[in-house]
């Protein structure tokens, strides 16, 4: 696979139309690019005026086996009546290939934004996440990775050490702040949890509201602790977080037990996500979409803020884990 393909430079409208024609879909209108940095996603209508979304996976990121496991989980969740965007089987396959690109087609389904401050919606989401975990815990991924420090800390740290985007005057301070996080994470991260197949990136942006929650984007699915699919739904100060966790876990526990010891992973997971996300942008910088959408990466003030954010997060890692009400 060429470097140009990795950056989607060879994915043009003709290629997309031809790929869809190969699986029996004729594009009549649309090919509207949707918001996605890692992959390329387009909405279109076919000759019967049905609306679809086609997703072209970034080459060299996931293998066909790993994407297949994502599709298998989606099929299992759909069979369990979980409201989730699952790929369509076209000519017998949910995963197809054209000109070196793997792609999948989904029904186009609209919805409102999930309201992060709506306690009723939070309860609904928690119940459905518990139901997702009921199904996903029946087996583990064989090809997809498991959450851990190597992927989310060690590799990103190495990438930041080699990064030329970081101003030379700030690089030593930034790397020191990451090194402190590394030390604290090695002290606080543990594997005293039962792994299960996760959504993996269950933040509010991946939840639509259609008379109830509707989950999208299993692209980051991997094995890990249940708390990973919950912690990004919580925000605010310590008191507000405690209230939200009480709401989430009471609703979650209606369908599945939650191991309260996993709450000690919240701040480690947050720290890992911070470092991983920053390194992800650096890793993709040669893709023209990234400098266009993340222009602040070349500003000194951005890197100063990162040093401050990492320093504050390291302090949080030193604090005792979140404690909830006695019933949990």
Backbone as numpy.savetxt, mean C-alpha at the origin, in Angstrom:
# Nx Ny Nz CAx CAy CAz Cx Cy Cz
13.80 -7.05 -20.00 12.95 -5.85 -20.00 13.84 -4.61 -20.00
13.60 -3.70 -20.91 14.43 -2.52 -21.04 14.17 -1.54 -19.92
15.15 -0.64 -19.69 14.99 0.40 -18.68 13.84 1.32 -19.05
13.66 1.57 -20.36 12.56 2.42 -20.82 11.21 1.81 -20.45
11.10 0.49 -20.59 9.85 -0.18 -20.22 9.62 -0.07 -18.72
10.70 -0.21 -17.93 10.58 -0.09 -16.48 9.96 1.25 -16.10
10.30 2.29 -16.85 9.77 3.62 -16.60 8.53 3.93 -17.43
7.97 2.92 -18.09 6.74 3.02 -18.86 6.86 3.90 -20.10
8.09 4.19 -20.54 8.24 5.05 -21.72 7.74 4.36 -22.99
7.68 3.04 -22.99 7.20 2.33 -24.17 5.71 2.01 -24.10
5.06 2.44 -23.00 3.63 2.20 -22.85 2.87 3.40 -23.41
2.47 3.30 -24.67 1.76 4.39 -25.32 0.31 3.98 -25.59
-0.54 4.92 -26.02 -1.96 4.58 -26.26 -2.17 3.41 -27.21
-1.38 3.31 -28.25 -1.53 2.20 -29.19 -1.26 0.86 -28.50
-0.24 0.83 -27.67 0.08 -0.39 -26.93 -1.06 -0.78 -26.01
-1.64 0.19 -25.33 -2.75 -0.07 -24.40 -3.96 -0.60 -25.15
-4.31 0.08 -26.25 -5.47 -0.35 -27.05 -5.26 -1.76 -27.60
-4.04 -2.03 -28.08 -3.75 -3.37 -28.62 -3.82 -4.43 -27.54
-3.33 -4.10 -26.35 -3.36 -5.06 -25.23 -4.81 -5.41 -24.88
-5.66 -4.41 -24.84 -7.06 -4.64 -24.51 -7.78 -5.40 -25.63
-7.41 -5.11 -26.86 -7.99 -5.84 -28.00 -7.64 -7.32 -27.89
-6.42 -7.61 -27.43 -5.98 -9.01 -27.30 -6.87 -9.80 -26.36
-7.46 -9.12 -25.36 -8.31 -9.83 -24.39 -9.79 -9.60 -24.67
-10.08 -9.10 -25.85 -11.48 -9.00 -26.28 -12.19 -7.73 -25.93
-11.46 -6.68 -25.57 -12.08 -5.41 -25.23 -11.69 -4.34 -26.26
-12.69 -3.70 -26.84 -12.44 -2.64 -27.81 -12.68 -1.30 -27.14
-11.65 -0.47 -27.12 -11.75 0.84 -26.48 -12.53 1.79 -27.38
-13.63 2.31 -26.85 -14.43 3.29 -27.60 -14.13 4.71 -27.16
-13.89 4.89 -25.87 -13.59 6.24 -25.37 -12.83 6.13 -24.06
-12.22 7.23 -23.70 -11.54 7.28 -22.41 -10.03 7.16 -22.52
-9.50 6.11 -21.92 -8.06 5.99 -21.65 -7.61 7.19 -20.82
-8.38 7.44 -19.78 -8.08 8.53 -18.85 -7.14 8.02 -17.77
-5.97 8.64 -17.64 -5.00 8.21 -16.64 -5.53 8.50 -15.24
-5.48 7.50 -14.37 -5.89 7.66 -12.98 -4.65 7.81 -12.10
-4.86 8.29 -10.90 -3.76 8.61 -10.01 -3.05 7.34 -9.52
-1.91 7.05 -10.09 -1.10 5.91 -9.65 0.34 6.16 -10.07
1.25 6.11 -9.10 2.66 6.34 -9.40 3.41 5.04 -9.67
3.11 4.01 -8.89 3.86 2.76 -9.00 3.54 2.03 -10.30
2.26 2.01 -10.66 1.82 1.35 -11.89 1.22 2.40 -12.81
0.67 1.97 -13.92 -0.05 2.88 -14.80 -1.48 2.36 -14.93
-2.44 3.23 -14.60 -3.84 2.83 -14.50 -4.68 3.78 -15.35
-5.58 3.19 -16.17 -6.39 4.00 -17.08 -7.85 3.55 -17.01
-8.75 4.52 -17.08 -10.18 4.23 -17.17 -10.61 4.38 -18.62
-11.52 3.49 -19.07 -11.99 3.58 -20.45 -13.38 2.95 -20.54
-14.04 3.19 -21.67 -15.33 2.57 -21.97 -15.17 1.72 -23.22
-15.86 0.59 -23.25 -15.80 -0.26 -24.44 -16.96 0.05 -25.38
-17.09 -0.74 -26.42 -18.11 -0.46 -27.43 -19.53 -0.63 -26.89
-19.69 -1.33 -25.77 -21.00 -1.48 -25.15 -21.24 -0.43 -24.06
-20.37 0.57 -24.00 -20.47 1.67 -23.03 -20.22 1.22 -21.59
-19.66 0.03 -21.44 -19.28 -0.41 -20.10 -17.93 0.22 -19.73
-17.81 0.63 -18.46 -16.58 1.29 -18.02 -15.67 0.30 -17.29
-14.40 0.40 -17.60 -13.40 -0.49 -17.00 -12.19 0.34 -16.55
-11.35 -0.32 -15.77 -10.05 0.23 -15.41 -9.00 -0.83 -15.76
-7.97 -0.43 -16.49 -6.88 -1.35 -16.80 -5.63 -0.91 -16.04
-4.97 -1.88 -15.45 -3.78 -1.62 -14.64 -2.59 -2.32 -15.26
-1.58 -1.55 -15.65 -0.32 -2.10 -16.16 0.69 -2.09 -15.02
1.15 -3.26 -14.67 2.08 -3.40 -13.54 3.48 -2.92 -13.94
4.14 -2.24 -13.01 5.51 -1.78 -13.27 6.42 -2.98 -13.49
7.08 -3.03 -14.63 7.99 -4.16 -14.89 9.08 -4.27 -13.83
9.48 -5.49 -13.57 10.59 -5.82 -12.66 10.26 -5.59 -11.19
8.98 -5.28 -10.89 8.64 -5.13 -9.47 8.12 -6.45 -8.91
7.00 -6.94 -9.44 6.44 -8.21 -9.01 6.58 -9.24 -10.13
6.81 -10.49 -9.74 6.82 -11.58 -10.71 5.38 -11.98 -11.03
5.21 -12.75 -12.08 3.87 -13.24 -12.44 3.28 -14.04 -11.29
4.12 -14.82 -10.58 3.63 -15.62 -9.45 3.15 -14.72 -8.31
3.88 -13.62 -8.07 3.48 -12.71 -6.99 2.19 -11.97 -7.34
2.05 -11.55 -8.59 0.81 -10.91 -9.01 -0.34 -11.91 -8.95
-0.04 -13.16 -9.34 -1.05 -14.20 -9.26 -1.56 -14.40 -7.85
-0.68 -14.29 -6.86 -1.12 -14.43 -5.47 -2.01 -13.26 -5.05
-1.72 -12.07 -5.55 -2.60 -10.92 -5.29 -4.00 -11.19 -5.85
-4.05 -11.71 -7.09 -5.33 -11.98 -7.73 -6.08 -13.11 -7.03
-5.33 -14.10 -6.55 -5.96 -15.21 -5.83 -6.60 -14.72 -4.53
-5.90 -13.86 -3.81 -6.48 -13.30 -2.58 -7.73 -12.50 -2.90
-7.68 -11.69 -3.95 -8.85 -10.89 -4.35 -10.03 -11.80 -4.65
-9.78 -12.91 -5.34 -10.86 -13.85 -5.68 -11.44 -14.48 -4.42
-10.59 -14.84 -3.47 -11.07 -15.44 -2.22 -11.91 -14.44 -1.43
-11.48 -13.19 -1.40 -12.22 -12.17 -0.66 -13.55 -11.87 -1.33
-13.55 -11.84 -2.65 -14.80 -11.63 -3.37 -15.78 -12.78 -3.12
-15.25 -14.00 -3.08 -16.11 -15.16 -2.80 -16.67 -15.10 -1.39
-15.94 -14.45 -0.49 -16.41 -14.29 0.90 -17.29 -13.05 1.05
-17.69 -12.47 -0.07 -18.59 -11.31 -0.11 -17.99 -10.08 0.57
-16.67 -9.92 0.42 -16.00 -8.70 0.85 -16.08 -7.70 -0.29
-16.52 -6.47 -0.04 -16.60 -5.46 -1.10 -15.20 -4.99 -1.51
-14.72 -5.55 -2.59 -13.33 -5.33 -2.98 -13.21 -5.33 -4.50
-12.34 -4.48 -5.05 -12.11 -4.44 -6.49 -11.23 -5.63 -6.88
-11.81 -6.58 -7.58 -11.08 -7.78 -8.00 -10.93 -7.77 -9.52
-9.81 -8.30 -10.04 -9.60 -8.31 -11.49 -10.57 -9.24 -12.20
-10.93 -8.88 -13.42 -11.85 -9.68 -14.23 -11.08 -10.79 -14.94
-11.72 -11.92 -15.08 -11.14 -13.01 -15.87 -11.54 -12.79 -17.33
-10.54 -12.55 -18.17 -10.76 -12.32 -19.59 -10.06 -13.40 -20.38
-10.84 -14.12 -21.16 -10.31 -15.25 -21.92 -9.59 -16.24 -21.01
-10.16 -16.39 -19.79 -9.67 -17.39 -18.86 -8.57 -16.95 -17.93
-8.13 -15.68 -18.02 -7.03 -15.22 -17.19 -7.34 -13.86 -16.58
-6.93 -13.67 -15.32 -7.01 -12.34 -14.72 -5.73 -11.55 -15.00
-4.63 -12.23 -15.28 -3.35 -11.58 -15.57 -2.95 -11.90 -17.01
-2.74 -10.85 -17.79 -2.36 -11.02 -19.20 -1.10 -10.24 -19.49
-0.49 -10.51 -20.62 0.77 -9.87 -20.98 0.71 -9.37 -22.41
1.30 -8.18 -22.62 1.39 -7.61 -23.97 2.65 -6.75 -24.05
3.47 -7.01 -25.04 4.72 -6.25 -25.24 5.56 -6.17 -23.97
5.57 -7.25 -23.20 6.40 -7.29 -21.99 5.74 -6.73 -20.75
4.55 -6.17 -20.88 3.84 -5.61 -19.72 2.78 -6.59 -19.22
2.79 -6.85 -17.91 1.67 -7.58 -17.30 0.55 -6.58 -17.03
-0.69 -7.00 -17.28 -1.80 -6.09 -17.02 -3.04 -6.87 -16.59
-3.94 -6.15 -15.91 -5.20 -6.72 -15.46 -6.29 -5.67 -15.66
-7.52 -6.15 -15.85 -8.66 -5.26 -16.08 -9.65 -5.42 -14.92
-10.17 -4.31 -14.45 -11.10 -4.28 -13.32 -12.37 -3.54 -13.76
-13.50 -3.83 -13.12 -14.67 -3.00 -13.37 -14.42 -1.60 -12.81
-14.96 -0.58 -13.46 -14.81 0.79 -12.97 -15.91 1.07 -11.97
-15.53 1.31 -10.74 -16.51 1.49 -9.66 -16.21 2.78 -8.91
-17.14 3.69 -8.94 -16.95 4.96 -8.24 -17.34 4.86 -6.78
-17.13 5.94 -6.08 -17.50 5.98 -4.68 -17.05 7.28 -4.05
-17.56 7.55 -2.86 -17.15 8.74 -2.13 -15.89 8.44 -1.32
-15.29 9.48 -0.82 -14.10 9.33 0.01 -14.50 8.83 1.40
-13.72 7.88 1.91 -13.92 7.43 3.29 -13.64 8.58 4.24
-14.52 8.80 5.22 -14.40 9.91 6.15 -13.65 9.46 7.41
-12.44 9.92 7.56 -11.58 9.45 8.65 -12.08 9.86 10.03
-12.94 10.88 10.09 -13.45 11.33 11.39 -14.87 10.84 11.66
-15.35 9.89 10.85 -16.71 9.36 10.99 -16.63 8.03 11.74
-17.10 8.02 12.98 -16.95 6.83 13.83 -17.77 5.65 13.30
-18.94 5.93 12.72 -19.74 4.85 12.14 -19.00 4.18 10.98
-18.41 5.00 10.12 -17.66 4.45 8.99 -16.44 3.66 9.49
-15.80 4.15 10.54 -14.65 3.46 11.11 -15.04 2.07 11.62
-16.20 1.97 12.26 -16.68 0.68 12.74 -16.92 -0.28 11.57
-17.57 0.20 10.52 -17.82 -0.63 9.34 -16.52 -1.15 8.76
-15.57 -0.24 8.60 -14.28 -0.62 8.01 -13.59 -1.67 8.87
-13.60 -1.48 10.18 -12.95 -2.44 11.08 -13.58 -3.82 10.97
-14.91 -3.88 10.89 -15.58 -5.18 10.75 -15.16 -5.87 9.46
-15.10 -5.09 8.37 -14.72 -5.70 7.09 -13.24 -6.10 7.07
-12.39 -5.33 7.72 -10.98 -5.73 7.80 -10.86 -7.05 8.56
-11.64 -7.19 9.64 -11.64 -8.46 10.38 -12.11 -9.60 9.47
-13.12 -9.34 8.65 -13.59 -10.37 7.72 -12.55 -10.67 6.65
-11.84 -9.63 6.19 -10.73 -9.85 5.25 -9.71 -10.79 5.90
-9.37 -10.53 7.16 -8.36 -11.33 7.85 -8.87 -12.74 8.15
-10.17 -12.88 8.37 -10.73 -14.23 8.53 -10.40 -15.09 7.33
-10.60 -14.53 6.16 -10.35 -15.26 4.92 -8.86 -15.37 4.62
-8.14 -14.27 4.77 -6.73 -14.25 4.37 -5.86 -15.11 5.28
-6.32 -15.37 6.51 -5.51 -16.15 7.45 -5.53 -17.65 7.17
-6.30 -18.07 6.19 -6.42 -19.50 5.89 -5.16 -20.08 5.26
-4.33 -19.22 4.67 -3.04 -19.65 4.11 -2.15 -18.43 4.01
-0.87 -18.63 3.76 0.07 -17.52 3.59 0.48 -17.40 2.13
0.99 -16.23 1.77 1.62 -16.08 0.46 2.89 -16.90 0.43
3.14 -17.56 -0.70 4.38 -18.31 -0.88 5.44 -17.48 -1.60
5.00 -16.59 -2.49 5.93 -15.84 -3.33 6.10 -14.38 -2.89
5.07 -13.82 -2.27 5.17 -12.43 -1.83 5.93 -12.34 -0.50
6.55 -11.20 -0.22 7.39 -11.09 0.99 6.57 -10.96 2.27
7.29 -10.97 3.39 6.71 -10.76 4.71 7.28 -9.46 5.29
6.43 -8.67 5.94 6.89 -7.42 6.55 8.10 -7.68 7.44
9.13 -6.84 7.28 10.30 -7.00 8.13 11.28 -5.87 7.92
12.32 -5.84 8.74 13.28 -4.75 8.72 14.14 -4.73 7.46
14.40 -5.88 6.87 15.27 -5.92 5.69 14.68 -5.09 4.55
13.40 -5.34 4.23 12.76 -4.65 3.11 12.41 -3.21 3.45
11.99 -2.97 4.69 11.44 -1.67 5.04 12.42 -0.75 5.77
13.63 -1.21 6.04 14.59 -0.36 6.73 16.00 -0.51 6.16
16.52 -1.72 6.14 17.91 -1.92 5.74 18.15 -1.53 4.28
17.32 -2.06 3.38 17.48 -1.72 1.96 17.23 -0.24 1.69
16.17 0.37 2.23 15.98 1.81 2.04 17.13 2.64 2.60
17.66 2.24 3.74 18.77 2.98 4.33 19.97 2.97 3.41
20.25 1.83 2.80 21.36 1.71 1.85 21.14 2.62 0.64
19.89 2.68 0.20 19.56 3.52 -0.96 19.75 5.00 -0.63
19.35 5.42 0.57 19.52 6.82 0.97 21.00 7.18 1.10
21.82 6.23 1.51 23.25 6.49 1.61 23.85 6.82 0.25
23.28 6.23 -0.80 23.80 6.44 -2.16 23.07 7.54 -2.91
22.08 8.16 -2.28 21.20 9.09 -2.97 21.87 10.44 -3.23
21.84 10.88 -4.48 22.43 12.17 -4.84 21.45 13.33 -4.72
20.18 13.03 -4.44 19.18 14.09 -4.28 19.34 14.83 -2.96
19.90 14.15 -1.97 20.06 14.76 -0.65 21.18 15.80 -0.71
20.92 17.06 -0.33 21.98 18.07 -0.34 23.18 17.62 0.49
24.37 17.84 -0.03 25.59 17.38 0.65 25.70 17.92 2.07
25.22 19.16 2.26 25.34 19.78 3.59 24.41 19.13 4.62
23.35 18.45 4.14 22.37 17.86 5.04 22.47 16.34 5.12
23.21 15.75 4.21 23.23 14.29 4.13 23.75 13.63 5.41
24.85 14.10 6.00 25.30 13.46 7.24 24.24 13.47 8.34
23.55 14.60 8.50 22.52 14.70 9.55 21.35 13.78 9.23
20.97 13.71 7.96 19.86 12.83 7.60 20.22 11.37 7.87
21.41 10.97 7.46 21.81 9.58 7.65 21.95 9.24 9.14
22.38 10.22 9.94 22.44 9.98 11.40 21.04 9.77 11.96
20.07 10.55 11.48 18.70 10.40 11.98 18.13 9.03 11.59
18.47 8.57 10.39 18.03 7.24 9.95 18.74 6.16 10.76
20.02 6.37 11.06 20.77 5.39 11.84 20.20 5.26 13.25
19.74 6.39 13.83 19.12 6.33 15.15 17.81 5.54 15.08
17.04 5.77 14.01 15.82 4.99 13.82 16.15 3.52 13.68
17.20 3.23 12.94 17.62 1.84 12.74 17.90 1.17 14.08
18.65 1.86 14.93 18.98 1.30 16.25 17.73 1.07 17.08
16.85 2.08 17.11 15.62 1.97 17.90 14.70 0.88 17.36
14.62 0.77 16.04 13.76 -0.24 15.43 14.26 -1.65 15.71
15.56 -1.83 15.71 16.09 -3.16 16.02 15.82 -3.54 17.48
15.61 -2.52 18.32 15.28 -2.79 19.72 13.79 -3.00 19.93
12.95 -2.34 19.10 11.50 -2.37 19.35 10.74 -3.33 18.44
11.29 -3.64 17.25 10.59 -4.54 16.33 10.70 -5.97 16.84
9.61 -6.71 16.76 9.65 -8.11 17.16 8.77 -8.92 16.21
8.93 -10.21 16.24 8.14 -11.10 15.37 7.25 -12.02 16.20
6.83 -11.51 17.36 5.94 -12.26 18.23 4.49 -12.04 17.79
4.22 -12.39 16.54 2.87 -12.25 15.99 2.66 -13.34 14.96
1.39 -13.66 14.75 1.03 -14.69 13.77 0.83 -14.02 12.42
1.63 -14.38 11.40 1.49 -13.71 10.10 0.22 -14.14 9.37
-0.30 -13.22 8.58 -1.43 -13.54 7.70 -1.28 -12.69 6.45
-2.03 -13.05 5.42 -2.00 -12.25 4.19 -2.74 -10.94 4.44
-2.07 -9.83 4.13 -2.61 -8.51 4.42 -2.99 -7.77 3.15
-3.90 -6.81 3.28 -4.07 -5.80 2.24 -2.73 -5.11 2.06
-2.11 -4.73 3.16 -0.75 -4.21 3.14 -0.63 -2.71 3.08
-1.61 -2.03 2.45 -1.54 -0.59 2.29 -2.92 0.00 2.53
-3.51 -0.36 3.66 -4.91 -0.04 3.95 -5.03 1.35 4.59
-4.67 2.37 3.82 -4.84 3.75 4.28 -6.18 4.28 3.76
-6.67 5.40 4.28 -8.00 5.89 3.88 -8.18 6.09 2.38
-7.09 6.41 1.65 -7.19 6.61 0.21 -7.52 5.35 -0.56
-7.32 4.19 0.06 -7.62 2.91 -0.59 -8.97 2.34 -0.14
-9.80 3.21 0.45 -11.16 2.80 0.86 -12.15 3.78 0.25
-13.06 3.29 -0.56 -14.15 4.10 -1.09 -15.40 3.84 -0.26
-16.36 4.76 -0.34 -17.61 4.57 0.39 -18.75 4.45 -0.61
-19.38 3.26 -0.66 -20.49 2.97 -1.57 -21.60 2.30 -0.76
-22.33 3.08 0.04 -23.28 2.50 0.99 -22.59 1.50 1.91
-21.35 1.79 2.25 -20.49 0.92 3.03 -19.09 0.97 2.44
-18.10 0.42 3.13 -16.73 0.49 2.63 -16.51 -0.41 1.43
-15.61 0.03 0.55 -15.22 -0.74 -0.64 -13.72 -0.61 -0.76
-13.02 -1.73 -0.72 -11.55 -1.72 -0.66 -10.95 -1.86 -2.06
-9.89 -1.09 -2.31 -9.21 -1.15 -3.60 -7.71 -1.34 -3.38
-7.04 -1.80 -4.43 -5.58 -1.81 -4.53 -4.88 -2.76 -3.56
-4.78 -4.01 -3.98 -4.02 -5.01 -3.22 -2.57 -5.09 -3.69
-2.09 -4.07 -4.37 -0.76 -4.12 -4.99 0.35 -4.35 -3.97
0.17 -3.87 -2.75 1.21 -4.03 -1.72 0.93 -5.19 -0.77
0.04 -6.08 -1.16 -0.29 -7.23 -0.30 0.96 -8.04 0.01
1.09 -8.46 1.26 2.21 -9.31 1.70 1.81 -9.94 3.02
2.62 -10.84 3.53 2.37 -11.43 4.84 2.81 -10.44 5.94
2.09 -10.47 7.06 2.49 -9.59 8.15 1.49 -9.64 9.29
1.67 -8.75 10.28 0.78 -8.72 11.44 -0.53 -7.99 11.12
-1.61 -8.41 11.75 -2.93 -7.83 11.49 -2.95 -6.33 11.71
-2.18 -5.83 12.67 -2.22 -4.41 13.00 -1.79 -3.53 11.83
-1.04 -4.07 10.87 -0.62 -3.29 9.71 -1.82 -2.78 8.91
-2.90 -3.54 8.86 -4.08 -3.12 8.11 -5.00 -2.20 8.91
-4.59 -1.84 10.13 -5.43 -1.00 10.98 -4.80 0.34 11.35
-3.49 0.36 11.55 -2.89 1.53 12.18 -2.97 2.80 11.33
-3.02 2.66 10.01 -3.06 3.86 9.16 -4.44 4.53 9.15
-5.43 3.89 9.77 -6.76 4.48 9.88 -6.88 5.39 11.09
-5.84 5.42 11.93 -5.86 6.16 13.19 -5.02 7.43 13.05
-5.53 8.53 13.62 -4.80 9.79 13.52 -5.05 10.62 14.77
-4.35 11.75 14.86 -4.54 12.65 16.00 -3.54 12.43 17.11
-3.80 13.09 18.25 -2.88 12.95 19.38 -3.13 11.62 20.10
-2.37 11.40 21.16 -2.43 10.10 21.87 -3.84 9.79 22.37
-4.52 10.81 22.92 -5.87 10.60 23.45 -6.83 10.24 22.33
-6.75 10.99 21.22 -7.64 10.71 20.08 -7.36 9.33 19.50
-6.08 8.96 19.43 -5.72 7.65 18.91 -6.30 6.54 19.79
-6.24 6.74 21.11 -6.75 5.72 22.02 -8.25 5.51 21.81
-8.98 6.60 21.63 -10.43 6.51 21.38 -10.69 5.76 20.07
-9.94 6.10 19.03 -10.14 5.46 17.72 -9.78 3.98 17.77
-8.72 3.65 18.50 -8.36 2.23 18.61 -9.45 1.45 19.36
-10.02 2.06 20.38 -11.13 1.39 21.09 -12.28 1.09 20.13
-12.60 2.07 19.27 -13.68 1.88 18.30 -13.31 0.78 17.30
-12.11 0.86 16.76 -11.67 -0.12 15.75 -11.66 -1.54 16.30
-11.08 -1.71 17.47 -10.89 -3.07 17.98 -12.19 -3.67 18.52
-13.08 -2.83 19.02 -14.37 -3.36 19.45 -15.13 -3.91 18.24
-15.10 -3.17 17.13 -15.78 -3.62 15.92 -15.05 -4.81 15.29
-13.71 -4.74 15.24 -12.91 -5.83 14.68 -13.18 -7.14 15.42
-13.28 -7.04 16.76 -13.43 -8.23 17.60 -14.78 -8.91 17.45
-15.73 -8.26 16.77 -17.01 -8.91 16.49 -16.84 -10.10 15.55
-15.77 -10.07 14.74 -15.55 -11.12 13.75 -14.25 -11.90 13.96
-13.29 -11.29 14.66 -11.99 -11.96 14.79 -11.27 -11.42 16.01
-10.60 -12.31 16.73 -9.80 -11.88 17.88 -8.60 -11.07 17.40
-8.24 -10.08 18.19 -7.06 -9.26 17.90 -6.04 -9.45 19.00
-4.80 -9.71 18.64 -3.73 -9.88 19.62 -3.27 -8.49 20.08
-3.61 -8.14 21.31 -3.33 -6.80 21.80 -1.84 -6.50 21.83
-0.99 -7.53 21.86 0.46 -7.31 21.86 0.94 -6.66 20.57
0.15 -6.77 19.51 0.55 -6.17 18.24 0.51 -4.64 18.28
-0.14 -4.06 19.30 -0.16 -2.60 19.40 1.26 -2.04 19.59
2.15 -2.84 20.12 3.54 -2.40 20.29 4.26 -2.23 18.96
3.63 -2.68 17.86 4.24 -2.56 16.53 3.82 -1.29 15.81
2.89 -0.52 16.37 2.35 0.64 15.65 3.46 1.63 15.29
4.20 2.10 16.28 5.23 3.11 16.00 6.39 2.53 15.19
6.83 1.28 15.44 7.82 0.69 14.53 7.34 0.63 13.08
6.09 0.24 12.87 5.56 0.17 11.50 5.49 1.56 10.87
5.14 2.56 11.68 5.09 3.94 11.17 6.50 4.40 10.76
7.47 4.10 11.60 8.86 4.49 11.29 9.35 3.79 10.03
9.07 2.51 9.91 9.49 1.76 8.73 8.85 2.33 7.47
7.57 2.70 7.56 6.89 3.26 6.40 7.50 4.59 5.98
7.88 5.41 6.96 8.50 6.70 6.65 9.78 6.53 5.84
10.65 5.65 6.29 11.93 5.44 5.61 11.71 4.77 4.26
10.82 3.78 4.24 10.54 3.04 2.99 9.94 3.96 1.93
9.00 4.82 2.35 8.34 5.71 1.40 9.33 6.69 0.77
10.20 7.25 1.59 11.21 8.18 1.09 12.14 7.48 0.10
12.58 6.28 0.46 13.46 5.53 -0.43 12.75 5.09 -1.71
11.44 4.84 -1.60 10.66 4.46 -2.78 10.69 5.56 -3.83
10.51 6.81 -3.41 10.56 7.93 -4.34 11.95 8.05 -4.96
12.97 7.90 -4.13 14.35 7.96 -4.63 14.59 6.86 -5.66
14.10 5.66 -5.35 14.30 4.50 -6.23 13.64 4.72 -7.60
12.55 5.45 -7.61 11.79 5.65 -8.85 12.11 6.98 -9.53
13.12 7.69 -9.09 13.35 9.07 -9.53 13.58 9.17 -11.05
14.12 8.12 -11.66 14.38 8.18 -13.10 13.11 8.01 -13.93
12.02 7.62 -13.29 10.72 7.61 -13.96 10.26 9.06 -14.04
10.01 9.61 -15.24 9.66 11.03 -15.38 8.46 11.45 -14.53
7.59 10.50 -14.18 6.41 10.85 -13.37 6.80 11.30 -11.97
7.94 10.85 -11.47 8.30 11.15 -10.08 8.84 12.57 -9.90
9.81 13.03 -10.68 10.20 14.44 -10.54 9.04 15.40 -10.79
8.12 15.01 -11.65 6.97 15.86 -11.96 6.01 15.95 -10.77
5.83 14.84 -10.06 4.85 14.79 -8.97 5.44 15.01 -7.58
6.77 14.91 -7.47 7.42 15.12 -6.18 8.54 16.16 -6.32
8.22 17.38 -6.81 9.27 18.37 -7.08 10.01 18.83 -5.83
9.35 18.70 -4.65 9.98 19.17 -3.41 11.18 18.32 -3.00
11.37 17.18 -3.66 12.52 16.33 -3.32 13.86 17.01 -3.60
13.84 18.10 -4.38 15.08 18.82 -4.68 15.26 20.05 -3.79
14.34 20.25 -2.85 14.41 21.42 -1.96 15.12 21.07 -0.65
16.02 21.95 -0.22 16.72 21.71 1.04 15.75 21.67 2.21
14.72 22.53 2.18 13.77 22.56 3.29 13.07 21.23 3.47
12.81 20.52 2.37 12.17 19.21 2.47 13.04 18.26 3.28
14.33 18.23 3.00 15.23 17.30 3.68 15.44 17.70 5.14
15.40 19.01 5.42 15.46 19.44 6.83 14.25 18.92 7.59
13.07 19.00 6.95 11.86 18.50 7.60 11.95 16.99 7.83
12.54 16.28 6.88 12.68 14.83 7.04 13.55 14.50 8.25
14.62 15.25 8.42 15.49 15.04 9.59 14.68 15.24 10.87
13.88 16.30 10.91 13.06 16.59 12.08 12.01 15.50 12.30
11.37 15.04 11.22 10.35 13.99 11.32 10.96 12.70 11.85
12.11 12.31 11.31 12.77 11.08 11.76 13.19 11.19 13.22
13.66 12.37 13.62 14.09 12.58 15.00 12.90 12.46 15.96
11.76 13.05 15.58 10.56 12.96 16.42 10.04 11.52 16.48
10.12 10.82 15.37 9.65 9.44 15.37 10.54 8.56 16.24
11.82 8.85 16.26 12.73 8.09 17.13 12.35 8.28 18.60
11.93 9.50 18.95 11.49 9.75 20.33 10.25 8.92 20.66
9.33 8.83 19.69 8.11 8.03 19.92 8.45 6.56 20.12
9.50 6.09 19.45 9.89 4.69 19.62 10.43 4.42 21.03
10.86 5.47 21.71 11.37 5.30 23.07 10.25 5.26 24.11
9.06 5.72 23.72 7.95 5.78 24.66 7.28 4.42 24.81
6.56 4.20 25.92 5.84 2.94 26.09 4.78 2.78 25.00
4.49 1.56 24.57 3.46 1.34 23.55 2.10 1.84 24.01
1.24 2.11 23.05 -0.12 2.57 23.32 -0.85 1.57 24.21
-1.50 2.08 25.25 -2.31 1.24 26.14 -3.77 1.59 25.96
-4.63 0.58 25.87 -6.05 0.82 25.67 -6.83 0.60 26.96
-8.12 0.72 26.83 -9.01 0.52 27.98 -8.91 -0.92 28.46
-9.25 -1.21 29.74 -9.05 -2.53 30.31 -9.74 -3.67 29.54
-10.89 -3.39 28.89 -11.59 -4.49 28.22 -10.79 -5.10 27.08
-9.77 -4.38 26.61 -8.91 -4.93 25.56 -7.61 -5.43 26.15
